[in-house]
Amino acid sequence: MTIASPDDPFALAPVRISSKRWETPDTFTIELDAPGFRFEPGQFNMLWLFGGGEVPISISGDPEPGAPLVHTIRAVGGVTSALGALEVGATVGLRGPYGAPWPLAAAAGDDLVVVAGGLGMAPLRPVVCFVRRHRARFGRVTLLVGAREPDAMPFRDELGRLREEAAIDVRLTVDHAPRGWEGAVGVVPALIDAIPIEAGRTRAFVCGPEVMMRFSARALEARGVDRGRIHLSLERSMKCAVGLCGHCQLRELFICRDGPVLPLGRVAPLLAHREL
Ligand SMILES: Cc1cc2nc3c(=O)[nH]c(=O)nc-3n(C[C@H](O)[C@H](O)[C@H](O)COP(=O)(O)OP(=O)(O)OC[C@H]3O[C@@H](n4cnc5c(N)ncnc54)[C@H](O)[C@@H]3O)c2cc1C
């Protein structure tokens, strides 16, 4: 099931919050009661807070049919903070899924380098779930995650188990480390210099603040990875989510429709443009 369809791209369904947990002091994960909802890793939904407004939020759960529909949200402003105040049992509006996914089918047989900065892990978590279920389809899988500090890293417990449970080489870094921190200290693009990369068979998926994506892309290119094999997920303020209103337009691209996942070759010249 999807709620939006080519016939009715604005279709909206009321759905109940069936579970909620705080990942970090400002970031929470909710599961929505939407049985049979289908999506591809990297896609997003529009979540409607009745009487409040609507926001684009990536789907952060397992894409396997039957798995719960999950979103992880940082309370930064009016709508996201009000969503954070809702409790289990409350109803929100849901439309989607929208947008271009990570090219997982094209990546079959490749090594994967997944690079997440902060909440950039949310749209990449479905990739990790997919890789866990279909581990034999990929070669070496490396997951690099950066955050301000350990307590600000969403899904941290789960990340710690991935090496053992899914044979994923997980490397974590923080800007500020407390005593006892065993990961790296510094920015996440710096981790790229230290990992094994066979450029010709590597595909990289990168999501985080734009400056982090620019430096990560630069580090990957410096290791020989072709621009067509580096994919970024762009966040731009958006309203309609179906390529009509122009809010998220970046020259010829509508990020909601052509993205949010795009190959570096298409977005590199545009990344210098600040949002209006
Ligand atoms: C495709 C896509 C996927 C997204 N996925 C997620 C997700 O999985 N989880 C999540 O928490 N957020 C996600 N976002 C960002 C989320 O949509 C915004 O944080 C939200 O719209 C802010 O609305 P608000 O009313 O709470 O805040 P506002 O009152 O509109 O803004 C509050 C502050 O947040 C800043 N802000 C607003 N929008 C963004 C943005 N897109 N990126 C960075 N800062 C912003 C504003 O500049 C302002 O400083 C995504 C955005 C896009 C475009």
PDBQT file of the ligand as one rigid body, heavy atoms in Angstrom, charges set to zero:
ROOT
HETATM    1  C1  LIG A 301      13.286  15.236   2.081  1.00  0.00    +0.000 C 
HETATM    2  C2  LIG A 301      13.404  15.681   3.512  1.00  0.00    +0.000 A 
HETATM    3  C3  LIG A 301      13.525  14.731   4.516  1.00  0.00    +0.000 A 
HETATM    4  C4  LIG A 301      13.608  15.119   5.847  1.00  0.00    +0.000 A 
HETATM    5  N1  LIG A 301      13.733  14.150   6.787  1.00  0.00    +0.000 NA
HETATM    6  C5  LIG A 301      13.754  14.503   8.080  1.00  0.00    +0.000 A 
HETATM    7  C6  LIG A 301      13.828  13.504   9.090  1.00  0.00    +0.000 A 
HETATM    8  O1  LIG A 301      13.868  12.294   8.820  1.00  0.00    +0.000 OA
HETATM    9  N2  LIG A 301      13.814  13.913  10.374  1.00  0.00    +0.000 N 
HETATM   10  C7  LIG A 301      13.767  15.260  10.721  1.00  0.00    +0.000 A 
HETATM   11  O2  LIG A 301      13.760  15.579  11.909  1.00  0.00    +0.000 OA
HETATM   12  N3  LIG A 301      13.754  16.208   9.782  1.00  0.00    +0.000 NA
HETATM   13  C8  LIG A 301      13.722  15.878   8.483  1.00  0.00    +0.000 A 
HETATM   14  N4  LIG A 301      13.651  16.842   7.542  1.00  0.00    +0.000 N 
HETATM   15  C9  LIG A 301      13.658  18.256   7.981  1.00  0.00    +0.000 C 
HETATM   16  C10 LIG A 301      12.260  18.650   8.464  1.00  0.00    +0.000 C 
HETATM   17  O3  LIG A 301      11.374  18.619   7.372  1.00  0.00    +0.000 OA
HETATM   18  C11 LIG A 301      12.323  20.062   9.050  1.00  0.00    +0.000 C 
HETATM   19  O4  LIG A 301      13.103  20.058  10.210  1.00  0.00    +0.000 OA
HETATM   20  C12 LIG A 301      10.935  20.551   9.368  1.00  0.00    +0.000 C 
HETATM   21  O5  LIG A 301      10.258  20.842   8.174  1.00  0.00    +0.000 OA
HETATM   22  C13 LIG A 301      11.003  21.791  10.241  1.00  0.00    +0.000 C 
HETATM   23  O6  LIG A 301       9.668  22.212  10.471  1.00  0.00    +0.000 OA
HETATM   24  P1  LIG A 301       9.274  22.970  11.817  1.00  0.00    +0.000 P 
HETATM   25  O7  LIG A 301       7.933  23.602  11.598  1.00  0.00    +0.000 OA
HETATM   26  O8  LIG A 301       9.400  22.075  12.994  1.00  0.00    +0.000 OA
HETATM   27  O9  LIG A 301      10.408  24.037  11.962  1.00  0.00    +0.000 OA
HETATM   28  P2  LIG A 301      10.428  25.510  11.380  1.00  0.00    +0.000 P 
HETATM   29  O10 LIG A 301       9.727  26.372  12.381  1.00  0.00    +0.000 OA
HETATM   30  O11 LIG A 301       9.986  25.535   9.956  1.00  0.00    +0.000 OA
HETATM   31  O12 LIG A 301      11.964  25.788  11.420  1.00  0.00    +0.000 OA
HETATM   32  C14 LIG A 301      12.701  25.755  12.642  1.00  0.00    +0.000 C 
HETATM   33  C15 LIG A 301      14.176  25.791  12.358  1.00  0.00    +0.000 C 
HETATM   34  O13 LIG A 301      14.584  24.610  11.645  1.00  0.00    +0.000 OA
HETATM   35  C16 LIG A 301      15.219  24.965  10.438  1.00  0.00    +0.000 C 
HETATM   36  N5  LIG A 301      14.796  24.052   9.381  1.00  0.00    +0.000 N 
HETATM   37  C17 LIG A 301      13.589  24.024   8.789  1.00  0.00    +0.000 A 
HETATM   38  N6  LIG A 301      13.578  23.086   7.823  1.00  0.00    +0.000 NA
HETATM   39  C18 LIG A 301      14.811  22.547   7.813  1.00  0.00    +0.000 A 
HETATM   40  C19 LIG A 301      15.441  21.558   7.018  1.00  0.00    +0.000 A 
HETATM   41  N7  LIG A 301      14.825  20.958   6.003  1.00  0.00    +0.000 N 
HETATM   42  N8  LIG A 301      16.717  21.232   7.294  1.00  0.00    +0.000 NA
HETATM   43  C20 LIG A 301      17.370  21.849   8.291  1.00  0.00    +0.000 A 
HETATM   44  N9  LIG A 301      16.835  22.815   9.067  1.00  0.00    +0.000 NA
HETATM   45  C21 LIG A 301      15.592  23.155   8.816  1.00  0.00    +0.000 A 
HETATM   46  C22 LIG A 301      14.743  26.366  10.116  1.00  0.00    +0.000 C 
HETATM   47  O14 LIG A 301      15.685  27.063   9.334  1.00  0.00    +0.000 OA
HETATM   48  C23 LIG A 301      14.598  26.973  11.476  1.00  0.00    +0.000 C 
HETATM   49  O15 LIG A 301      15.824  27.430  11.944  1.00  0.00    +0.000 OA
HETATM   50  C24 LIG A 301      13.582  16.494   6.194  1.00  0.00    +0.000 A 
HETATM   51  C25 LIG A 301      13.459  17.461   5.191  1.00  0.00    +0.000 A 
HETATM   52  C26 LIG A 301      13.370  17.055   3.868  1.00  0.00    +0.000 A 
HETATM   53  C27 LIG A 301      13.243  18.099   2.806  1.00  0.00    +0.000 C 
ENDROOT
TORSDOF 0
